[in-house]
Amino acid sequence: MMREQAWSHLRGKAQPSPPKALDAADFQRHHHRVLFDGGEATIKIDHVLRVGGKILLLGWTSEPDPALELQSGSAPLAIRVRSASRPDVSAFLETPASEYLGFVICAQWDVNNETPTALTLKWRPRVGGVLSSTPLLVEHKATTEAFEHVGDLVMEELAARPFGSAAWLEVLSAFPKERSDRPIVAGAVDFCVIGPDTAGGAISGWALHEEPATFWIEDDDGGLCSFENAQWWERPDVLNMFDQMNVADPKVGFMVRVPGLRPRHGGAFYAASRQGVSLLARFTAPKILSADPKKAAAELFAVPSPPANFIDRVSAIDWPILGPIVERHQERLQELPVEVSTVGFRCASPKVSVVIPLYGRMDFVEHQLMCFSLDPYIRDHCEILYVVDDERLIPSMMGSAQELLTLYGTPFTWIWGSINRGFSGANNLGAAHARADALLFLNSDVFPKEPGWLEQLVAALDNNPDIGIIGPRLLFAEGGIQHAGMINRRLESLGIWINHHVKMGFDPAADSHVTLARMELITGACALMRRDDFVRLGGWDVGYLIGDFEDSDLCFKVRQDGMTVGYLPTIELTHLERQSFALWGESDFRSKITLANAARHQARWKQFLESPISKAL
């Protein structure tokens, strides 16, 4: 037998005696047969690893379930011992493969985070006696073979350390490169985008694993990004490609924000598992998003993800990238020239400045001016400010302004801010050029039904100092209610709060309010405010994309300031509603814009959304 031949020279020695301590290097280089009165036994220490706060011993004995002890100096260490299958040892010793002859010892060690210098192993075979070793030689990096048996313990240490910290990197250095013939992790990068300046970037792809794994991104400069805030979703296409793997979680598609990603810099996608560290994919320099917020949003939203995941994704990943793009865009707008043209003689001391943004179409202007010309209060006490927010409308405005004045006799000012600024930006630009103490924000598709409406609205605001913003009832062209106040409603299917128009489509008689009422919210299509309040509150928020939720945002600002929101149902105007938004892009993109704005809105106003006052109205 091979075993007998290998050890035949040891037989015939003197009577066995308690074994002496063995040289550490020799003890860990070779297996050793020890003779006792009760028989013989063999031990081999393959590896002694220090990984973070753990000391790991990997070895084998000739008999299962040995009694093992580990000491640091003279002090015993608390240990965990587990058996390990070692087919190689069973073959060498010619024992049944079913016997678990391998062992792994795990001891906690966290004394000043230093490697112990006097480790001693004690072994008590069942045949009797004690084997003591001299101090063991401690390694700091595992071999691929050793990692098969201790990889899960090293993964525990990695998970216990803050990602990217010196302690985390120290543990990671113990991992070998994964070289398995059957990997338990796989992954790829599909998309990589970055903001135009310092907004960071995002990476999308897929990653699957059969057992626990830690994923991260490392850029070319050595910067690390964890997957702690990654968004995950199912990818049936990927699962079909790896149907031979026992995937632990079907959510294998991901998108992760990478704050430190820079232009012209690529990186790599890594995973750590019990098999070692795997390089899953490399990526080249990311695509740079447009500096225009709407274009950047279109590019970023083109990165696919399921609709059910979009709200979580856009909150965690897209907005942190888009937010700085929007802010820098607004900063650039302040530097652009503004053209102001007045047609006719303006009111010398207006009481109300009527601010009307124009986008997409000019034909409503004539009908509004005709209505204004029939209202003595508007003619005598108001200034009309049209903010042209669409470069395509400038030729029409320039060509028709004087003719409109001649036809209807209503002076007005039109303002061009050099670029499209969006609903909030256009309103703020108009307010910046307003001269009155009261500001009426009016959509271009809202038309008075009779004179005197604005004077009544101003009187209601003047007589109720607690009201910070007030609006009338708005009707569709066919006479049904378009606006009778708004409330926030939870849309559980998408996980968002939306602005809900109370009684929309109903006959006006269905409106329970017949006099001035305090509401949760009102629309921005027709809203009156004191100029001082508007300026103090910071005006319309310009952080939303295209146009959504700005009106409820302004109402929440009013309420946060301690004032109330007023609704005056005795005044009715006609609202054709969102005639300009129909001109914006494809419906899928428009839907994503609305969802993105909803996510931002509920992040800003959580305290009001979760404590509505609508039940008391």
Backbone torsions as a table, in degrees:
resi	resn	phi	psi	omega
1	MET	NA	146.1	-177.3
2	MET	-60.3	-42.0	-178.0
3	ARG	-63.5	-42.7	-178.7
4	GLU	-66.7	-39.7	179.5
5	GLN	-65.1	-39.8	-176.9
6	ALA	-66.9	-29.5	-173.7
7	TRP	-113.6	9.8	-175.1
8	SER	-61.5	-29.8	-177.9
9	HIS	-70.9	-14.9	-179.9
10	LEU	-83.8	-18.7	-177.7
11	ARG	-77.6	155.0	179.7
12	GLY	87.7	5.4	176.0
13	LYS	-73.3	175.3	178.2
14	ALA	-62.7	173.3	-179.7
15	GLN	-55.4	134.7	-177.7
16	PRO	-61.4	146.9	178.2
17	SER	-136.5	164.8	179.1
18	PRO	-53.1	130.5	-175.6
19	PRO	-69.1	149.6	176.8
20	LYS	-87.4	168.5	178.5
21	ALA	-66.6	140.9	-178.6
22	LEU	-95.6	153.7	173.7
23	ASP	-63.4	134.6	-173.1
24	ALA	-60.5	-47.7	-178.7
25	ALA	-61.6	-42.2	179.8
26	ASP	-66.6	-39.3	-178.2
27	PHE	-62.9	-35.3	-178.3
28	GLN	-93.7	-3.2	-179.7
29	ARG	-97.4	-32.9	-175.3
30	HIS	-127.6	160.0	170.3
31	HIS	-83.9	154.5	-175.7
32	HIS	-131.3	132.6	177.1
33	ARG	-99.4	130.9	-177.1
34	VAL	-123.2	133.7	-179.9
35	LEU	-98.3	135.9	175.8
36	PHE	-129.0	170.1	177.7
37	ASP	-59.2	-33.9	-176.7
38	GLY	-88.6	-0.3	-179.0
39	GLY	145.8	-146.5	-178.3
40	GLU	-140.3	156.8	178.3
41	ALA	-153.1	162.3	-176.3
42	THR	-130.2	144.3	177.4
43	ILE	-138.8	147.8	175.2
44	LYS	-144.6	129.0	173.0
45	ILE	-101.8	117.4	-178.2
46	ASP	-85.3	-45.2	-175.6
47	HIS	-147.5	144.6	169.7
48	VAL	-126.1	112.0	-174.4
49	LEU	-114.4	140.1	167.5
50	ARG	-108.2	118.1	-178.8
51	VAL	-130.2	107.1	-178.6
52	GLY	58.5	-120.8	-180.0
53	GLY	-96.9	17.9	-178.8
54	LYS	-120.3	144.6	165.6
55	ILE	-109.7	125.5	-175.8
56	LEU	-119.2	124.8	175.4
57	LEU	-112.4	130.7	179.3
58	LEU	-122.2	125.8	-179.6
59	GLY	-165.3	-163.6	178.9
60	TRP	-153.2	160.1	175.3
61	THR	-132.7	167.4	-178.7
62	SER	-83.0	-3.2	177.6
63	GLU	-136.3	144.0	-177.5
64	PRO	-71.4	161.1	175.2
65	ASP	52.4	56.9	178.1
66	PRO	-72.7	157.1	173.4
67	ALA	-91.7	112.3	-174.5
68	LEU	-120.1	143.5	175.7
69	GLU	-132.9	151.4	178.3
70	LEU	-131.8	131.1	-179.1
71	GLN	-122.7	147.7	168.8
72	SER	-111.8	106.9	-169.4
73	GLY	67.4	-124.1	177.5
74	SER	-100.7	-1.3	-175.8
75	ALA	-94.2	126.4	177.1
76	PRO	-71.1	146.1	177.3
77	LEU	-103.8	143.9	173.3
78	ALA	-70.3	127.9	-175.3
79	ILE	-132.2	158.1	167.3
80	ARG	-116.3	132.9	179.5
81	VAL	-120.7	132.2	176.0
82	ARG	-134.9	150.1	179.5
83	SER	-80.6	155.0	179.7
84	ALA	-139.0	140.3	176.9
85	SER	-70.7	128.3	178.9
86	ARG	-131.4	79.0	179.7
87	PRO	-57.1	-31.7	179.4
88	ASP	-64.5	-39.7	179.5
89	VAL	-70.1	-42.5	178.6
90	SER	-59.3	-40.3	178.8
91	ALA	-66.5	-39.6	-178.7
92	PHE	-67.5	-43.0	-177.9
93	LEU	-87.5	-4.7	-179.6
94	GLU	57.0	48.9	176.9
95	THR	-115.7	163.6	179.7
96	PRO	-57.7	136.5	-179.6
97	ALA	-64.7	-18.4	-178.9
98	SER	-72.6	-18.2	179.9
99	GLU	-76.2	131.7	179.2
100	TYR	-90.3	94.5	-175.9
101	LEU	-93.7	-17.8	178.1
102	GLY	-80.1	157.2	176.1
103	PHE	-144.1	154.1	173.9
104	VAL	-128.9	126.2	176.4
105	ILE	-106.9	129.1	177.7
106	CYS	-120.0	120.2	178.9
107	ALA	-124.0	137.2	175.6
108	GLN	-76.2	136.7	177.6
109	TRP	-146.4	113.2	-177.4
110	ASP	-142.0	32.3	-178.6
111	VAL	-82.4	104.0	-178.8
112	ASN	54.6	20.1	178.6
113	ASN	55.7	29.6	179.6
114	GLU	-107.5	152.9	178.9
115	THR	-72.5	129.9	177.6
116	PRO	-62.0	142.5	-174.5
117	THR	-105.0	-6.1	-177.1
118	ALA	-138.2	67.0	178.8
119	LEU	-87.6	132.0	-179.8
120	THR	-130.7	131.7	177.3
121	LEU	-101.5	134.6	173.2
122	LYS	-117.8	135.9	-175.2
123	TRP	-129.7	128.0	178.3
124	ARG	-118.2	96.7	176.5
125	PRO	-66.5	160.1	178.9
126	ARG	-66.4	-21.7	-178.1
127	VAL	-77.5	-4.8	177.2
128	GLY	104.4	158.7	178.6
129	GLY	96.2	173.4	-178.6
130	VAL	-137.5	134.6	173.2
131	LEU	-109.8	125.2	176.5
132	SER	-114.8	142.5	176.6
133	SER	-109.8	159.1	169.3
134	THR	-72.9	174.5	-178.8
135	PRO	-50.6	134.9	-178.5
136	LEU	-78.3	150.2	177.2
137	LEU	-85.8	121.0	-174.1
138	VAL	-95.8	128.4	177.0
139	GLU	-99.2	164.7	-179.1
140	HIS	-122.0	-1.7	177.7
141	LYS	-141.0	131.5	-176.6
142	ALA	-85.0	148.7	170.0
143	THR	-79.6	164.0	178.3
144	THR	-60.3	-39.2	-179.8
145	GLU	-64.9	-43.3	-179.8
146	ALA	-66.4	-35.5	-174.7
147	PHE	-66.4	-23.9	176.9
148	GLU	-58.2	-29.8	-174.5
149	HIS	-100.5	-23.7	-176.0
150	VAL	-119.2	2.9	-176.0
151	GLY	-57.1	-40.1	-179.6
152	ASP	-65.7	-34.5	178.4
153	LEU	-70.6	-37.6	176.8
154	VAL	-67.4	-36.7	176.3
155	MET	-61.5	-36.9	176.0
156	GLU	-59.5	-43.6	179.8
157	GLU	-65.2	-39.1	179.7
158	LEU	-64.0	-43.4	-179.3
159	ALA	-66.5	-25.9	-177.4
160	ALA	-81.8	-8.0	-177.6
161	ARG	-104.1	142.8	176.3
162	PRO	-59.0	132.1	-176.8
163	PHE	-56.0	133.6	175.3
164	GLY	80.3	-6.4	-179.4
165	SER	-72.9	167.0	178.2
166	ALA	-59.4	-39.4	179.0
167	ALA	-65.1	-38.9	178.4
168	TRP	-64.8	-44.4	-179.8
169	LEU	-65.5	-34.2	178.6
170	GLU	-64.0	-44.6	177.6
171	VAL	-64.6	-41.4	-179.0
172	LEU	-60.6	-32.0	-179.0
173	SER	-65.5	-17.5	178.5
174	ALA	-79.4	-14.7	-178.0
175	PHE	-75.6	134.7	170.6
176	PRO	-80.6	166.9	171.3
177	LYS	-71.6	136.1	-177.8
178	GLU	-70.0	124.9	179.5
179	ARG	-131.1	27.1	-175.1
180	SER	-70.9	145.9	174.4
181	ASP	-71.8	-19.3	178.0
182	ARG	-131.8	84.7	-178.1
183	PRO	-61.8	147.4	176.7
184	ILE	-103.0	2.6	174.4
185	VAL	-133.7	152.0	175.8
186	ALA	-155.7	157.2	-179.4
187	GLY	-175.3	168.3	-179.9
188	ALA	-157.2	160.1	175.0
189	VAL	-109.2	125.1	-179.7
190	ASP	-98.5	-41.8	-176.7
191	PHE	-134.9	146.9	176.1
192	CYS	-145.8	116.1	-178.0
193	VAL	-129.5	160.0	-177.3
194	ILE	-147.1	150.1	175.5
195	GLY	-67.1	160.8	-175.0
196	PRO	-70.0	-21.9	-178.5
197	ASP	-123.3	-98.0	-176.8
198	THR	-121.7	29.6	-176.3
199	ALA	-81.0	-0.9	-175.5
200	GLY	75.7	-173.3	-177.0
201	GLY	-143.2	-170.8	179.8
202	ALA	-145.5	147.3	178.7
203	ILE	-126.3	137.6	179.2
204	SER	-127.5	145.4	179.9
205	GLY	-179.3	-146.0	178.0
206	TRP	-145.9	153.1	178.4
207	ALA	-154.1	130.2	178.2
208	LEU	-130.3	155.7	-176.5
209	HIS	-152.4	144.1	177.0
210	GLU	-85.8	-28.6	-178.8
211	GLU	-133.7	170.6	-177.6
212	PRO	-51.5	137.2	-179.2
213	ALA	-145.4	152.3	175.2
214	THR	-112.9	126.3	-178.8
215	PHE	-109.4	149.5	173.5
216	TRP	-159.5	163.0	176.1
217	ILE	-110.1	137.0	174.3
218	GLU	-125.9	120.5	-179.8
219	ASP	-82.1	175.4	-175.2
220	ASP	-65.9	-18.9	178.4
221	ASP	-91.2	3.5	-179.8
222	GLY	90.0	0.9	177.6
223	GLY	-69.6	139.9	-176.5
224	LEU	-110.1	144.0	176.5
225	CYS	-134.8	122.5	-179.0
226	SER	-81.8	171.7	176.5
227	PHE	-102.7	20.3	-176.8
228	GLU	-58.4	-39.3	-178.3
229	ASN	-107.6	20.3	178.3
230	ALA	-68.0	150.3	174.8
231	GLN	-102.3	132.2	-175.6
232	TRP	-120.1	147.3	175.6
233	TRP	-152.9	168.4	-177.1
234	GLU	-75.2	143.8	176.8
235	ARG	-132.6	85.2	-179.4
236	PRO	-56.3	-32.8	-179.3
237	ASP	-63.0	-38.4	179.1
238	VAL	-72.1	-43.8	179.9
239	LEU	-60.3	-35.1	178.6
240	ASN	-66.1	-32.9	179.3
241	MET	-72.4	-25.1	-176.3
242	PHE	-119.9	43.0	-176.9
243	ASP	-67.7	-12.0	177.5
244	GLN	-82.4	-11.7	179.5
245	MET	-91.1	145.8	175.7
246	ASN	-90.5	78.7	-172.9
247	VAL	-66.8	131.1	-175.7
248	ALA	-73.3	-30.2	-175.8
249	ASP	-142.3	124.2	-179.1
250	PRO	-68.3	-14.3	177.5
251	LYS	-80.6	90.2	-175.1
252	VAL	-109.7	-15.9	174.7
253	GLY	-78.1	143.8	-177.9
254	PHE	-144.9	160.9	167.0
255	MET	-143.5	131.7	-176.0
256	VAL	-134.9	140.2	175.9
257	ARG	-81.9	136.4	179.6
258	VAL	-121.3	92.4	-172.6
259	PRO	-60.2	-33.7	-174.0
260	GLY	-90.3	3.8	-178.1
261	LEU	-65.0	138.1	-175.9
262	ARG	-127.0	156.7	176.4
263	PRO	-59.9	148.5	176.4
264	ARG	62.2	18.1	177.2
265	HIS	-125.6	127.6	175.4
266	GLY	-95.9	-152.3	-179.3
267	GLY	174.6	-162.9	-176.0
268	ALA	-142.2	155.3	-179.9
269	PHE	-112.5	119.4	-174.6
270	TYR	-118.9	160.9	171.9
271	ALA	-142.2	143.9	172.5
272	ALA	-116.1	132.0	178.6
273	SER	-142.7	-176.5	179.8
274	ARG	-67.4	-9.3	175.6
275	GLN	-89.3	-12.2	-178.2
276	GLY	124.8	-162.4	179.5
277	VAL	-95.3	129.8	-178.6
278	SER	-115.9	130.5	168.8
279	LEU	-85.1	107.3	-174.6
280	LEU	-84.6	-37.8	-177.9
281	ALA	-165.5	154.7	169.8
282	ARG	-113.4	151.3	176.9
283	PHE	-132.6	149.3	-179.1
284	THR	-89.2	-171.9	-178.7
285	ALA	-55.1	134.8	-177.0
286	PRO	-71.2	158.9	173.0
287	LYS	-72.4	133.1	-178.6
288	ILE	-89.8	125.5	-180.0
289	LEU	-71.1	157.8	177.6
290	SER	-65.9	151.9	174.9
291	ALA	-78.8	-11.0	175.9
292	ASP	-84.4	122.9	-174.5
293	PRO	-56.0	-41.3	-177.8
294	LYS	-68.0	-41.3	178.0
295	LYS	-68.4	-39.6	178.0
296	ALA	-62.5	-40.9	178.5
297	ALA	-63.1	-41.5	179.4
298	ALA	-62.7	-40.2	179.6
299	GLU	-69.1	-41.5	-178.0
300	LEU	-71.8	-41.3	-179.6
301	PHE	-69.5	-15.7	177.5
302	ALA	-71.3	-18.1	174.3
303	VAL	-68.0	117.2	-169.7
304	PRO	-71.4	144.6	170.4
305	SER	-160.8	153.3	-178.9
306	PRO	-62.8	145.6	178.6
307	PRO	-55.0	-36.0	-178.4
308	ALA	-65.5	-21.3	-179.1
309	ASN	-98.6	-3.7	-168.6
310	PHE	-66.7	-40.2	-178.1
311	ILE	-62.7	-48.0	178.3
312	ASP	-62.3	-42.0	-179.1
313	ARG	-63.8	-48.9	-175.2
314	VAL	-67.0	-30.0	178.1
315	SER	-71.4	-43.5	-174.3
316	ALA	-84.1	-27.6	-169.6
317	ILE	-122.1	-55.0	-171.9
318	ASP	-68.3	-47.0	-176.7
319	TRP	-65.5	-38.9	175.1
320	PRO	-59.5	-22.7	175.9
321	ILE	-90.0	-44.5	-177.3
322	LEU	-72.0	-34.3	-177.5
323	GLY	-53.8	-53.2	177.6
324	PRO	-62.3	-32.0	177.0
325	ILE	-64.6	-43.3	178.1
326	VAL	-63.0	-44.5	-178.7
327	GLU	-61.3	-45.9	-179.5
328	ARG	-67.7	-33.3	175.9
329	HIS	-62.9	-43.5	178.7
330	GLN	-65.0	-36.3	176.7
331	GLU	-63.1	-39.8	179.1
332	ARG	-67.8	-32.7	179.9
333	LEU	-62.6	-33.8	-178.5
334	GLN	-64.6	-20.7	-177.6
335	GLU	-91.4	-7.6	-176.7
336	LEU	-81.4	147.6	177.9
337	PRO	-69.8	151.7	179.1
338	VAL	-122.9	127.7	178.7
339	GLU	-100.0	131.6	-179.4
340	VAL	-126.5	124.8	179.4
341	SER	-128.8	133.5	179.7
342	THR	-115.2	133.9	179.1
343	VAL	-110.1	117.2	-178.5
344	GLY	89.0	-172.8	-177.6
345	PHE	-99.7	117.9	-177.3
346	ARG	-70.7	156.1	172.1
347	CYS	-61.1	130.6	-174.7
348	ALA	-65.5	-42.9	-178.1
349	SER	-134.0	76.8	-175.7
350	PRO	-67.5	145.5	173.8
351	LYS	-87.6	-29.3	-178.6
352	VAL	-134.8	133.9	170.7
353	SER	-102.7	119.5	-178.9
354	VAL	-96.1	113.2	-175.6
355	VAL	-103.8	120.7	-174.7
356	ILE	-129.2	107.8	175.7
357	PRO	-73.4	145.7	177.2
358	LEU	-122.4	127.6	174.8
359	TYR	-147.0	131.7	170.6
360	GLY	89.0	-40.3	-177.1
361	ARG	-149.6	149.0	-177.3
362	MET	-108.3	-13.7	-168.7
363	ASP	-65.9	-21.7	179.7
364	PHE	-73.2	-22.0	-175.3
365	VAL	-59.2	-44.2	-177.2
366	GLU	-62.3	-42.5	-178.9
367	HIS	-66.4	-39.1	177.4
368	GLN	-62.9	-46.6	-178.6
369	LEU	-62.7	-34.5	176.7
370	MET	-63.4	-43.5	178.8
371	CYS	-64.5	-42.4	-178.9
372	PHE	-63.6	-35.2	-177.2
373	SER	-66.8	-20.3	-179.1
374	LEU	-91.3	1.2	-175.6
375	ASP	-112.7	108.3	-177.4
376	PRO	-58.6	-37.1	-178.5
377	TYR	-63.7	-42.0	179.5
378	ILE	-68.2	-42.6	-179.7
379	ARG	-61.7	-39.0	-171.9
380	ASP	-94.2	-24.1	-169.7
381	HIS	-128.7	7.7	-175.1
382	CYS	-128.8	153.8	168.4
383	GLU	-115.4	141.3	-178.2
384	ILE	-105.6	124.4	-178.8
385	LEU	-121.7	107.9	174.1
386	TYR	-93.2	123.1	177.5
387	VAL	-101.5	106.3	179.8
388	VAL	-76.7	113.9	-175.1
389	ASP	-111.9	24.5	-177.4
390	ASP	-148.2	114.4	-176.7
391	GLU	-58.5	-28.6	-178.5
392	ARG	-67.0	-19.3	-177.9
393	LEU	-88.6	-11.0	-174.5
394	ILE	-62.2	-45.9	177.7
395	PRO	-57.5	-41.1	179.1
396	SER	-65.0	-41.5	-179.9
397	MET	-65.7	-44.1	-179.7
398	MET	-64.6	-36.6	-176.8
399	GLY	-79.5	-23.5	-173.4
400	SER	-112.0	-10.8	-173.2
401	ALA	-57.3	-50.3	-178.0
402	GLN	-66.0	-38.1	178.3
403	GLU	-63.3	-40.6	178.4
404	LEU	-63.9	-37.5	177.0
405	LEU	-65.0	-42.0	-179.4
406	THR	-63.7	-40.3	-177.2
407	LEU	-71.6	-42.3	-169.6
408	TYR	-117.2	-8.7	174.1
409	GLY	65.7	19.7	-179.1
410	THR	-105.8	110.4	178.2
411	PRO	-64.9	147.9	175.4
412	PHE	-154.2	160.5	176.8
413	THR	-114.9	136.7	173.5
414	TRP	-119.9	142.0	-170.0
415	ILE	-125.7	134.6	176.2
416	TRP	-124.2	122.1	-175.1
417	GLY	-97.0	21.8	175.1
418	SER	77.9	-14.6	-175.5
419	ILE	-163.5	159.3	174.3
420	ASN	-67.4	126.2	-176.3
421	ARG	-110.7	-5.9	-178.8
422	GLY	83.7	171.4	-175.0
423	PHE	-57.5	-51.7	-178.2
424	SER	-66.8	-43.6	-179.2
425	GLY	-63.2	-39.9	178.8
426	ALA	-66.2	-43.3	177.8
427	ASN	-62.2	-42.2	179.0
428	ASN	-65.1	-37.9	178.2
429	LEU	-64.0	-42.4	177.0
430	GLY	-63.4	-42.5	-179.9
431	ALA	-63.8	-32.6	-179.8
432	ALA	-67.0	-23.0	179.5
433	HIS	-104.9	5.9	179.9
434	ALA	-80.2	152.1	-177.9
435	ARG	-116.2	-12.8	-174.2
436	ALA	-85.5	165.7	178.3
437	ASP	-81.1	-14.1	177.8
438	ALA	-122.6	143.0	-179.2
439	LEU	-119.8	124.7	173.2
440	LEU	-107.5	119.7	176.3
441	PHE	-97.0	120.1	-171.1
442	LEU	-132.1	132.1	174.2
443	ASN	-72.8	153.9	-178.5
444	SER	-72.0	-14.4	179.4
445	ASP	-105.2	24.7	175.5
446	VAL	-111.7	129.7	-174.4
447	PHE	-130.4	134.8	176.7
448	PRO	-66.8	148.5	176.7
449	LYS	-92.4	-25.5	-179.9
450	GLU	-159.9	159.9	179.9
451	PRO	-67.4	163.0	174.1
452	GLY	92.2	-8.7	-174.6
453	TRP	-65.3	-41.9	-176.5
454	LEU	-71.7	-35.3	177.9
455	GLU	-63.0	-39.5	177.5
456	GLN	-67.0	-38.4	-179.9
457	LEU	-66.5	-41.1	178.1
458	VAL	-64.2	-41.7	179.6
459	ALA	-61.9	-40.9	179.2
460	ALA	-63.6	-38.8	178.6
461	LEU	-69.2	-42.6	-179.2
462	ASP	-64.9	-34.8	-174.9
463	ASN	-86.6	-3.9	-178.6
464	ASN	-132.4	83.4	-175.8
465	PRO	-62.7	-17.1	178.7
466	ASP	-75.4	-19.8	-178.4
467	ILE	-82.2	129.0	179.8
468	GLY	-101.5	-21.7	178.1
469	ILE	-152.3	142.2	-175.3
470	ILE	-144.2	146.2	179.2
471	GLY	-143.9	162.4	-179.6
472	PRO	-94.9	-178.2	170.6
473	ARG	-79.7	138.8	176.8
474	LEU	-118.2	139.4	-178.1
475	LEU	-119.5	150.3	170.5
476	PHE	-69.4	166.1	-178.4
477	ALA	-60.2	-31.8	-179.8
478	GLU	-83.5	-2.0	172.4
479	GLY	107.7	-10.3	178.3
480	GLY	-77.1	162.4	-178.5
481	ILE	-68.8	127.0	169.2
482	GLN	-100.5	-38.7	-179.7
483	HIS	-142.7	123.8	173.3
484	ALA	-138.2	43.3	-173.1
485	GLY	94.8	158.8	179.3
486	MET	-127.7	154.8	171.6
487	ILE	-132.1	164.3	173.8
488	ASN	-92.1	135.4	180.0
489	ARG	-129.1	136.1	179.9
490	ARG	-81.4	124.9	175.5
491	LEU	-102.1	91.9	-171.2
492	GLU	-62.9	-31.1	-177.5
493	SER	-62.1	-27.9	179.9
494	LEU	-113.7	-7.5	178.5
495	GLY	72.4	34.6	-178.8
496	ILE	-133.4	161.8	170.9
497	TRP	-99.0	134.5	178.4
498	ILE	-121.2	159.5	174.1
499	ASN	-83.8	123.8	-176.9
500	HIS	-114.8	124.9	177.6
501	HIS	-80.7	119.7	-179.3
502	VAL	-67.7	133.0	175.2
503	LYS	62.5	21.2	-179.5
504	MET	-58.6	131.2	179.1
505	GLY	88.7	-13.6	-179.6
506	PHE	-77.5	161.3	171.2
507	ASP	-64.5	141.4	179.3
508	PRO	-52.8	-25.3	179.2
509	ALA	-65.9	-18.4	179.8
510	ALA	-79.0	-10.6	178.9
511	ASP	-73.5	121.0	-177.9
512	SER	-73.8	-13.9	-179.4
513	HIS	-92.9	126.3	179.8
514	VAL	-118.8	-12.1	176.6
515	THR	-132.9	-178.2	-179.2
516	LEU	-53.1	131.6	-178.4
517	ALA	-134.8	153.8	172.1
518	ARG	-95.0	130.4	-174.5
519	MET	-119.8	169.2	174.8
520	GLU	-71.5	-46.7	-178.2
521	LEU	-149.6	159.0	168.7
522	ILE	-133.1	163.9	179.3
523	THR	-74.6	154.8	175.2
524	GLY	-88.6	3.1	179.9
525	ALA	-67.1	-27.3	176.1
526	CYS	-154.8	99.5	-174.2
527	ALA	-142.2	131.7	-177.8
528	LEU	-109.5	135.2	179.2
529	MET	-140.3	156.1	168.7
530	ARG	-73.5	139.7	-178.1
531	ARG	-60.5	-41.8	-178.9
532	ASP	-61.5	-41.3	178.3
533	ASP	-64.5	-43.3	-178.3
534	PHE	-59.7	-45.9	-178.9
535	VAL	-67.5	-42.5	-178.7
536	ARG	-62.3	-35.6	-178.3
537	LEU	-82.1	-4.2	177.1
538	GLY	89.2	9.8	177.3
539	GLY	71.1	-161.7	178.8
540	TRP	-73.1	138.3	178.9
541	ASP	-74.9	130.1	-176.0
542	VAL	-102.1	13.9	-177.0
543	GLY	-86.1	-7.1	179.5
544	TYR	-85.3	163.5	-178.9
545	LEU	-97.3	125.4	175.3
546	ILE	65.5	-67.2	-179.2
547	GLY	170.8	100.8	178.4
548	ASP	-168.0	138.0	169.3
549	PHE	68.3	2.0	179.3
550	GLU	-65.2	-35.1	-178.6
551	ASP	-69.4	-44.5	177.6
552	SER	-66.9	-33.4	176.3
553	ASP	-60.9	-44.1	179.0
554	LEU	-66.2	-38.5	177.5
555	CYS	-64.1	-39.7	177.8
556	PHE	-65.7	-35.5	174.5
557	LYS	-60.8	-43.0	178.9
558	VAL	-60.5	-46.8	-178.6
559	ARG	-68.9	-37.0	177.3
560	GLN	-62.6	-28.9	179.2
561	ASP	-81.8	0.1	176.8
562	GLY	94.5	4.0	178.9
563	MET	-99.8	176.1	-178.7
564	THR	-115.1	170.4	-179.6
565	VAL	-110.6	124.4	-175.4
566	GLY	-103.0	148.9	177.1
567	TYR	-134.9	124.4	-176.9
568	LEU	-115.1	95.8	-175.1
569	PRO	-74.8	-10.3	179.2
570	THR	-74.5	-9.7	176.2
571	ILE	-109.7	132.0	179.9
572	GLU	-128.6	133.8	173.5
573	LEU	-128.0	162.8	178.5
574	THR	-99.2	133.4	-179.7
575	HIS	-127.3	121.9	178.2
576	LEU	-81.0	-19.3	169.8
577	GLU	66.3	118.2	170.3
578	ARG	51.8	45.9	176.2
579	GLN	-72.5	-25.2	-178.6
580	SER	-85.7	-32.6	-175.3
581	PHE	-64.7	-25.9	179.9
582	ALA	-63.8	-15.1	-179.3
583	LEU	-86.8	-3.5	-175.0
584	TRP	-93.4	105.0	162.1
585	GLY	52.6	-170.3	179.9
586	GLU	-76.0	155.5	-175.2
587	SER	-64.9	-34.8	179.9
588	ASP	-64.0	-43.6	177.3
589	PHE	-64.4	-41.8	179.8
590	ARG	-63.2	-38.0	178.2
591	SER	-64.5	-41.7	178.9
592	LYS	-66.8	-35.2	175.7
593	ILE	-60.3	-47.0	-180.0
594	THR	-61.4	-43.8	178.9
595	LEU	-64.9	-40.5	178.8
596	ALA	-63.6	-42.8	178.0
597	ASN	-66.0	-36.9	177.1
598	ALA	-62.5	-40.3	179.1
599	ALA	-63.4	-42.9	179.1
600	ARG	-66.8	-42.0	-178.6
601	HIS	-60.5	-45.6	-177.2
602	GLN	-75.8	-22.8	173.4
603	ALA	-71.3	-33.3	-179.2
604	ARG	-78.4	-33.4	-169.4
605	TRP	-125.3	39.0	-177.8
606	LYS	-57.3	-38.7	-175.6
607	GLN	-64.8	-31.7	178.4
608	PHE	-84.6	-37.9	-177.9
609	LEU	-65.8	-35.0	-178.3
610	GLU	-88.9	-3.7	177.4
611	SER	-134.6	64.1	-176.3
612	PRO	-67.1	153.3	178.4
613	ILE	-105.5	4.2	-172.0
614	SER	-60.4	-30.6	-177.9
615	LYS	-66.1	-22.8	-178.5
616	ALA	-90.1	-2.3	-175.2
617	LEU	-84.6	NA	NA
